[in-house]
């Protein structure tokens, strides 16, 4: 039952992992009632991130009406320095400058490294019966002295928190900067595989047919197995990790399992999402070997492609094409309406895209001298220096060619 109207909203903070664990059942209840379910703001994702990758102090803001949770914001407080002075940042848990230690000061101003956990479509989690709970969280942040900069990334344009923050932080006490930082791909699925195939370009249809024929001629039957049980997934994880380590992602050190923390994070995800029956591990295999795998999450008629790798031993058979097409065929048969593929650059997946959605980056600065300088540096000095460096580089190239 929704809470009574016109009742006061109470916002409280959760800052420890111990207290966070006590919130699990109520958080997941709110997930089931949210108008926009999303694995990247689920308890499973956020708790796994904070246990493994936490950069600062967790800040979970919980809005309650008559003791019932109606909205929450999964945030994190970190500190940074600019011109010798420290300042506090509040960002979404799951985003941030995770790999920028080697960058120059100029590079850090506009660094965007989200490789560790691949969060997407971030927002507050909320019950549509209680929009006032979102407003209460925004008001709580507005009056808080725990931040100098709100750094909120990977939001869809329709995110409830984006419109609420832009409205709640208007006025002379704050300065806002909003821009599109990345784009996230999606595939809209028809009601039949035949219709999906007809919608592909001629070249794509040829590639799909060629992959199927090569595999059939070499191996005969190629099976797609889908594992969703927690214990089966746990049993298969060593093979999945071994396959990725041999792929180009593994050899380049950018894979989901390349680093110890990445492996720990994904093992936690697989365990927690499989317990909720929202995880599928697709494996394409023939007798004697695993050709490729795909790590996915699903919710409310949407499938999220999270991670995929192919075995270099079988790359001439295009197993990536095969597993994607088989995963899409299974999704269509189960009534999935959309597949979200994130910011990946896989050629075949990109060719299948229906489109790309903007992901918004919003920065809110408190209007004090230090933050005014930081904003000036980020949006005036840094672009000007970047332009100057590019101009000097081009001039040097022209001189070298002239000589």
Secondary structure, DSSP 8 states (H G I E B T S, - for coil): ----TT--EEEEEE-SHHHHHTTHHHHHHHHHHBSS--GGGSHHHHHHHHHHH--SEEEEEEEEETTEEEEEEEEEEEEEEETTEEEEEEEETT-S-SS-TTS-HHHHHT----TTT---S---EEBTT-HHHHHHHHHHHHT-SS-SEEEEEEEETT-HHHHHHHHHT-STTEEEEEEEEEEEEEEE--SSHHHHHHTS-HHHHHHHHHHHHHHHHHHS--EEEEE-SHHHHHHHHHHHHHHHHHSHHHHTT-STTSSHHHHHHHHHHHHHHHHTT-EEEEEEEETTEEEEEEEEEEETTEEEEEEEEE-GGGGGG-HHHHHHHHHHHHHHHTT--EEEEET---HHHHHH-SEEEEEEEEEEEESSHHHHHHHHIIIIIHHHHHHHHHHHHHHHHHHHHH-
